[in-house]
Amino acid sequence: MRLQLSNPSAHPDVAGLPFMERLEDWNGDRIHGVLGLHRHVVRLIELDDVTYVVKELPDPLVEREYRLLRELADDGLPTAEVVAALTGKPDGVDGMLVTRHIDYSLPYRTLLAGRGLTIPYLGDRVLDALVGLLVRLHLAGFYWGDCSLSNTLFRRDAGALSAFVIDMETGAHYPALTDGQRRLDLDIATENVAGGLLDLQMGGRLEADIDPWEVSAQIEHRYASLWAELTEPAEFASHETFRIEQRLERLHDLGYDVEEMEIVGSPGGDRLRYIPRVVEHGFHSDRLKSLTGLETTENQARRLLADIRAFATELHHRRAAESVRTGMPMRALPETVVAVRWLDQRFEPLTASVPASLRSKLEAAEIYHQLLEHRWFLSEGRQAEVSLEEALDSYIIDVLASAPDELLYFGEPTAELPIIVADAPAPDRPAPDQPAPDQPASDQPASLAPWPPPGSPS
């Protein structure tokens, strides 16, 4: 048996899991089933203050997914952190892959079912997040092979959603994808999304105004529009160089930055051709991290940067008034100094004022974003400026207190699909007492031997 550990000092308890046992036999108060349909047995395990996802699958798939998830992370793409890979168990028993659960993430079933979450409902943003994720993977040369809502987790991102790939067992990594590879991946995504939405609809868990076929048909158009904006050359007159700045601003609005570009002049010198060569996501989040050290999703970073600019204006007015009062000249503050003061005087005090029992509801950056939104609505209603401190009191009572915890969200249980068999099975159909080859694993943990087993490390 071989156990590979990634960054073992950060996950010291993982090596003590009972890997010699079959995953379906693991049992305990801190072991949970994972809702949804799965090809393999999957469990959610809480170890101290960290939660992990353990999946049982054949050794070649364990090795492939372990490698691809690490490559995704190395390329800065949104994915689950891979922690361990177990292969080589006796008698050809399936291996296991361990990843860290993505805190505050939600499955598509929760976002689209229209119940359980009220701050706010974001089902209409799921498709944009999924398409954006697929485009980012393709730009980096990753072929997904099974893009679906089930293989994606979503996290709130300042009124939008960020999507994270959590299953890459069918994926591959190339220097660059061909148009045919992208086309195939897009076709698979369209079919899988339609299937996932129809599954919810048949179970009565889909918002009534969502049409599975209409939604899935939008994927290709949205993908093509985003891909063209990020990659297609643009031609313009030689005196219209301002169009380059316009293109860059549009890319920045989408959260992308151009690390390299090529500008080619026509033989006559009257036309220019602009070609983006290296496009990378994370324009705002990288900027916020460099200023404050905060790690956030892209739209959260955009919102916090805007608040830093607003804080800078307020700070300037206060310092100008002080300069007039004292007669001392006022020097301009660097952006880095303003950002640190915003962190010390606004962001950290406000987020620290949230009761400890409520901090697992949402990420700190998401709480701050929703606080800014809440203050705006209060100010509009009163037709007067409401302070952030006053808005926070109202937000905690009226919004946050009644919201579900999203740090580790289990959602509502779903019923398993029954397997209907004939009295006399056909030769190519399994007998009634045998599992169907494509039967999804049970969503609920088995209640067999206690975990950890006697004599195993804890």
Number of C-alpha atoms within 10 A of each C-alpha: 10 10 16 15 17 17 11 13 8 9 16 11 14 17 15 11 17 18 18 13 16 14 20 19 17 23 20 16 9 12 20 20 19 21 21 18 18 17 14 15 22 27 23 23 23 15 15 8 5 14 19 22 23 22 21 22 21 16 20 13 20 23 19 15 22 24 17 20 25 18 14 20 14 9 12 13 20 19 23 24 19 24 23 22 23 23 23 14 17 10 6 10 16 20 27 25 25 26 22 19 23 21 17 18 21 22 20 22 23 21 22 20 19 16 15 13 17 14 14 13 16 18 19 14 17 21 19 19 19 26 24 19 22 23 19 18 20 20 21 20 18 24 24 25 19 20 27 21 23 20 15 22 26 24 23 24 21 22 17 19 26 24 27 21 24 21 20 24 20 14 18 15 17 11 9 13 17 12 9 9 17 20 13 14 19 23 16 16 24 20 16 18 23 19 17 18 25 17 15 17 17 9 12 11 18 23 16 10 6 14 15 18 15 10 15 19 15 14 19 15 11 14 18 14 10 17 17 10 15 25 14 12 14 15 17 16 14 14 10 11 12 10 15 17 10 11 16 16 14 15 20 16 14 19 19 19 21 16 10 11 11 11 13 12 15 12 8 6 10 11 15 19 16 19 18 20 15 15 17 20 20 20 19 25 23 18 16 23 13 13 17 18 13 16 14 21 22 25 24 26 27 21 20 25 19 12 18 22 15 13 18 19 13 12 16 17 12 11 16 17 13 14 14 11 9 9 10 10 11 13 10 8 11 8 13 12 13 20 21 16 17 22 18 13 12 17 18 13 13 18 18 11 13 17 11 9 9 15 18 17 20 22 19 18 22 23 22 23 20 21 24 20 16 20 21 19 14 19 15 12 10 10 10 10 12 16 13 18 15 11 19 24 13 16 22 18 10 12 16 22 14 14 17 18 19 20 18 19 16 16 18 11 12 14 12 13 11 7 9 7 14 10 8 9 11 10 7 6 13 14 15 14 7 8 11 13 9 9 14 16 16 21 20 20 20 16 12 11 14 12 19 17 15 9 7 13 11 13
